Structure formats: C-alpha cells, structure tokens
Amino acid sequence: MNPEGYEYNFELNRFIILAIIAIVLIPIQTSLEEYIFRGYLMQGFGTLAKNRWFPLLLTSLIFGMLHIANPEVEKLGYAIMIYYIGTGLFLGIITLMDDGMELALGFHAANNLFTALLVTANWTAFQTHSILKDTAEPALEFVDLALPVFIIFPILLFIFGKVYKWTHWKEKLFGKIEVPASEDYKIIESDTSI
C-alpha cells in the first residue's frame, strides 16, 4: 500500500546469519508461548470454568496484554492491542476447533519469521537485518487492524474449516467441559508379591 515507505535492506552475509538464528530460535520462542497459552492455561482455565469460551477469551486477552511492552504499542498506540488480542483469539479458535496445537504453532512461528526475515523497522520488537526495512513514519490506520483481524483471520478459519472438515463449531467453542471426579484418578495398587 505504501511502497515508498520501504527500503531494500538485503545484505547476503548478514541475512544468512539472521535466517539461521531465526529459523532455529523463533520456533522455540513461539512454541513456548503456544504451549503456555493454548496448552496449559487454556486447559487449566477450562477446568476451573468448566466451559470453553472463558479460557478462549481469557488466554487471548492475557496473550495480547503480554505484548503491551512491545515498542509497537508505544509508537502506534493501544489500538494495536486489537491485533495482538485478535491474534490470540484466532490461535485459540484454531486450537479448539482442531483439537490440537499444530496449526497455532505453525501460524505463530510463520508470523514471527515473516516479521524477522522480511520486514523490520527501527521501532519494532524485531529489529533485524531483514530483506526490507520500513522507513515510513509509524501510523496505525483502521485498515491495518481490520484487514488481519476482521478479514484475513475469518477467511483462514473458513479455509481451515473446509480443509480439516471442522464440525460442531458451537460445541467446540462454547460447550461445557466435563471434568472427571477426583475418584476417577485413584491409584490402583497391584499386588507384586510372588
């Protein structure tokens, strides 16, 4: 949308080093975030709330709020939190609908790799030797938020739903969670004597 706001930043030697480091470390960083938010916290809050919508919303909100210290928030304002919280919501929905974290793990890693390798700016969390550098004055337009959160994410949900044959959306996103009673976890002692 604004090609004059970018400059070619590619330097082969620096980029190769960046690519190696990013390809190794970013999946570790994003996987840790996904295991914490879409794994442990979502399951834990679900056990407490006994429903699916509360942990989905709460983990999305916490995920977004943890990004509040990113330099993008200082430059673009708190409206950028819509993107961070919306991304958390998107990752939570695909985790619940797919009954697994693989899609969320892949999307999060791809998103951060894109940011580190393709486009960076002096005012972002990832300041790298990427291919392009954003030199425009930081500004947040509604389209910057609306495009990913309200257009791209819903389209991806539709595509994933068709490709992976997701069904029972209402139940998977808003249904109740049956928590087994503690007596279901009794340790059964076996007689090991001969």
N, C-alpha and C positions, 0 to 999 in steps of 0.2 A: 504493500500500500504506500510505502514511503521509501523508495529505493535510494534516494539521495541522502537518507539518514544512516546509510551503512557504508562502511569502507572495507575493502578487501584486506584481510589481516593474515593471510596464509603464509607461514614460513615452514617449509617441509620438516626440518630437523626438530623444531620446537613442537610442531603438530604431532609428529610421530611419538615423541616422548609423552605428550599430553594424551594421545589416543591410548597408549599402552597403560598409563596410570589410570585414566578414566574407565577403560574397559574392565580393568581389574577391580578398582576400588568402588566405583559408583554402584554396581550391583550389590556389593556388600552393604553399603550405606542404605540403599533403598530397600533391600531385603530386611534389614534390621528394623526400619520404620514399619514395613508391612507386617512383619511378624508381631511387632508390638501392638500396632493399631488394629489391623484386620484379623490378627490371630488372638493373642492373649486378651487384650482389652475388650474386643468385641464379644468374645466368649464369656469373659468374666462379667461384663455389664449385662449380657443376656441372661446369665444365671441369676443375677440379682433381680433384674426387672421381669424376667420370665416372658419377655416378648422380644421381637426382632427390631422393631422400629426405634426403640430407645437407644440400644447400643449403636445402631447405624448412625443416628443423629449425633449422639454424644461423641463417638470416636471421630466423626467428621469435623465436629466443632473443635475438639482438642487438637486434632491434626492440623487444622487451619490455624488455630491460635498459636501453636508452636512455631509457626513461620512468621509470627508478628515481629520478631527481632531481625528478620531479613532486611537488608538495605533497600530492597524494592519498596517496602512499606513506607520507609522514611521519604523516599523520592516520589512515590506515586500516591501515597495516602492510604487510609484504611479501607478504601473501596476495593483494593486489590485482595483483601481478605475474602471477598466473594469468590474469587478464583481459587484460593487455597482451600476454603471450606467446600466449595463445589467439587474440587478435585477429590477431596477426601470422601465426599458423598458418592461420587462416581465410582471410586475404588471400592467403597463399601458395598455398593449395589452389585457390582460385578462379582465380588467375593460371595455375597449371599446367593445370588442367582446361579452361580457356577458351582456352589458347594465346595469351593476351593480357592486358593490364593494365587494360582499360577498366572491368571490374566492380570491381576493387580500388580504382582511382582514384575511382570514383563512391561506393563504400561509405565509404571513408575520409573523403572530403570531406563526405558527408552526416552521418556520425557526429560530426565536429568542428563542423559547422554547427549540428547539433541541440544540442550542448553549449554553444556560444557564444550561440545565439539563444533557446533555450527555457528551459534551466535552468542556473543557476550557483550557486556558493556562495563564501563568503569564503575557503575553504581549498582551492580547486581551481586548476588551471593557468589556466583561462579564467575570469577574474573580470570579467564584462561586465554591461551593462545589459540583461540578458535579460528575457524575459516573466515567468519565475518565479525565485524565489530559495530555495534550500534552507537553512532555518534550523535544521534538526534537528542534534543532536549527531552528529558523524561516527561511524559504526559500520559495520562490514562484516559482513554476515551471509552464510552459505554460499549462500543463495538469490541474493544479489547476484552471485555468481560463477557459480553453477550455471546460472542462467537464460540468460545470453547464451552462455557458452562451451559448455555441455553440452546446451542445448535449442534456443535460437534459431539459433545458427550451424549445427548439423546440419540443422535444418529448412530454413534458407536454402540449404544445399548440396543438399538433396533437391529443393527447388523449382527452383533454378538448373539442376540436372542434368536435370530433366524439360523445362524451358523451352528450354534450349540444347542438348538432346539429347547430353549428355556421355556418352561411352562409354570403355571401356578405362581405368577408374579405376586399376587396379593398375599398369598400364604407365606411365601419366602421372604417378603419384605415387611409384612405387618403381622404375621402369625404369632401364635403363642409358642413358648419353648417349654417343653416338658423336662423338668429337672428330676432325675431319679432320686428317690428317697435314699437317705444315708445307709439304710439297712441293705440296700442293693449292693453296697460295696464292702460287705463283711468279708473278712479274710477267712478263707476256709482252711482249717488246719488239717493236714493229712497225717496219717499215721505212717511214719517212715521206719517203724521197727520191723525187724525180720522175724 
